[in-house]
Amino acid sequence: MSLRKADFEAVEAQLGREPRGLRAVAHRCPCGNPDVVETAPRLPDGSPFPTLYYLTCPRAASAIGTLEGDGVMAEMTERLRTDPKLAAAYRAAHEDYIRRRDAIEVLEGFPSAGGMPDRVKCLHVLVGHSLAAGPGVNPLGDEALALLPEWWRNGPCVPVSEPVEDEPGEQEKGSV
């Protein structure tokens, strides 16, 4: 799978380090930069990395951190205990996440991510899954996404070094 050099450089600038296990852009921010990437289930050194969708935009990550600090995860986890319909939809999101990761490489015995299917441990993962998979797949990721400000409103979090149009032979997933 190929990845544009400019996307790799944007993700590197967003993270402040070289990305590991980067496979593809899973979602593109309205500003033009990647905001979610797909990572390999194993890092180059062979270590398991069960987080398939990794949120890279520092503005989105900061806004999600604010939600986490405000107790949104605890409230969502409590709702999972009391709302069977929500719990079933969240379990389906977990199964979707595992199915997508297993299509690349099976990580036997590793959970999905973000606390799925029984609790909410990381909104960053749930929002990344929602952005990559699209609306209606991860109900709590969709809810968290709806609570976020428009992080792209003030322009790109890092400079966009080339147009976002696909180049011949380039592959990209879940673009806006």
N, C-alpha and C positions, 0 to 999 in steps of 0.2 A: 504494500500500500504506500503510495507516495504522499508527500506532504510538502506544501510550498515552503520555500526557504523563509519567506516573509512571515508566514504563520509561526514557524518554529522560533524565529527571532522575536516575534510579538509575545509568545508564550514565555520565552526565556526572560524577557523584560518584565512581564507581569509577575512572574514568580521570583525574580531576582536571582535565579540560578538556572542551570541547564535542566530542562525537563528530562525525566527518566521514563522510559517505556512508552513514549508518545507514539500513537498509531495514526490518529486522524483528528481533524476538527469535527467535533460532534454537534456543535451549535455555534453559530456566529452571532455576536452582539449586533444590534442595530447600528452601532458606530462603525462596523466593518471588521473589527478584530475577533479572533476566537474568544469565546467566554467559557466554553466547556470543551474539553478534549477527551478523546477516548484513549485509554491507556491499556497496555498489554497486561494480561493477568499475571505475568511474571516479569520482573524487572530484568535488565540485561545480565545482572549477576545471578539470576535464577530465583531470587527471593519472590515468594508469592506477593501479589499486590491486588487484593480483591476489589479495589475501587476502580470500576470500569470507567465511570464518568467523573472527571475531575474538573471542578470549577476553577478557572484560572484568573478571572477578572478581579483585581484587588478591590475595586469599588463595590462590585456585587458581593464579594466575600465579606467586606466590612459591614455592609448593610445587613447581611444574613447574621453576622456576629452580633449585631444589635438586637435582632429578633431573638437569638438564643439567650442573650443576656436578659431580655425582658421576660423570659420564662415560657416562650412559645412551645419549646420542646416538651416541657412537663405537662402543659395543658393538652397538647396533642396526644401524648402517651396516655394520659388519663382518659381521654375520649376513646382511645383504642380499647380500653378495658370496659367501657360502658356502651359502646355503639357497635353492635355486631356487623352492621352493613359497612361501616367505615373499616372495621378490622378485616373484613373479607376483601374489600377493595385494596387495602394496604398489603395484604398477603398476595393478592394477584400482582401488585407492583413488584413485590419481592421476587415472585416467580418469573416475571418479565425480565428483571435485572439479571437473575441467575441464567436464564435462557440466553440472553444476549451475550453474557460473559462466556458461558459454556460454548457458544458458537465459535469463539476464538480459541479458548483452551479451558478445559475443565480443571477447576481447583477443588479437588475432592476434599470435603470436610470444612471448607471455608464458607463463612456466611456471605450474604450479599454485602450490603454496606449500609451505613446510616442508621443501624439499629433494626432494620427490617428483619423479620416481619412482625415482631412483638412490641417494639418500642421505638421512640424517636431519639436517636443518639447524635445525629449530625444533619442539620438542615442543609448544609452545603451539598452533601451527597444527594439529598432528596430533590433539591432545586436543580442540580446538574442532571439528574435522571429525567426530571420533567422537561427541561429544555431540550435534552437530546432526543427523548422519545416522543415528545409532543404532548399536548393537553389530553387529559383523561386517562393517562397510564398510571401516574403516581398521585393519588388524591392529596396527600399531605405535602408533597413537593409543589403541586399546583397551588395549594392554599398559601404556602410560604411565599411562592413567587408573586402571588396577588398582593401580598402585604408589603412587598419591596417598593422603594421609590424607583423611578426610572434612572438607574445608575449611569446610563449613557448620555443623559441630557446635556452634560457639559463637555461633550466630545470624548474621544478615545482616551482610555486610561494610559495607553502608551502610543507613541506615534505609529500610524499606519504607513508602512513603507512602500506598498504597491497596491494597485487596484485589487478589489476583491473578486473580480471576474475569474472564473476558472480558466486555467491554461490547459492546453491539450494534454491528456494523460493524467491530469491531477484528479484525485478522488477526495471527496468531502462528504460528510454526513450531516444530516439535519440542519442545513443552512436556513437562515431566515430569508 
